[in-house]
């Protein structure tokens, strides 16, 4: 258990940041699922639009430190490849 005022404050700040970070990751996952759903449906326009919406949010996740940059680069690549593969 935290005893010093600094440690107690750190716990409060960490719990607040955890909520923000979880929401950010959840939003990113939702946007990625929208792209994957559009790809599965074969709707190239919707998939491209969903990918365009997902990319800045994923980049923001990297900038804020909630996702690793290589993870996001891999997801960008795979999603773009799957969108481009739609006939």
N, C-alpha and C positions, 0 to 999 in steps of 0.2 A: 504494500500500500504506500502511496506517495505521502511523504511527510512535509516536505518543504513547500512553501508557497509556489515556487517556480515549477515544481513537479506537478502540483495540483492544477496550475494554469495550463501546463502542457497537456495534461489529460483532457481538459475541457476543449482546448484547441484541436487536439487530435480527433476527438469525437465529432466535432463540427466539420472538420476537413474530410473525415471518412464519409459522412453523409453526402457531401458535395461530389467527392470522387466516385462513389458508388452510383450516384445519379448520372454522372458523365459517362461512365462505362456502360451503364444500362442503355442510355440514349444511343451510344455508338452501336451496341449490339442490335438494337431495334432497327437502326438505319441499315445495317449490314443485312439483317433478315429481310428487309423490304427489297433490297437488291436481289438477293437470292430467290425470293418468291417471284419477282418479276422475270428472272431468268428461267425459273422452272415453268412459268406460264408461257414463256416464249414471246413475251412482249418487249421488243427491243427498245422502243421509245420510253416506256415506263422504267425499264431497267437502267437506261442511260440517265434518265432524270433522277432516279433514286441514287445512282452512283455519284452523280454530281452533287447531290445533297449530302451524301455520306462522307465524301473525301475531306471537306474542310473540318468536319466534326472529328474525324479520325486524326487529322493533323493537329487539331487543338488538343486532343488527348495526349499526343506525344509531347507537345509544348508544355502541358501542365504536369507531365510526369506520371500519368496514370497508365499509359501503355508504352511498351518499348518500341523504339523507332523501327527496328527490324521486323517486329511483329506486324506493325501497320504497313510497312512496305510490302511484306508478303501478302497481306490481305488486299491491298490496292491491286497488286499484280494479278492475283487470282480472280478477283472480282472483274477487273478490266478485261482479262482474257475470256472469262465466261460471258460477259456482255458482248464482246466482239464476235464470239463464236455463234451467236444467234443469227440464223439465216435471214 
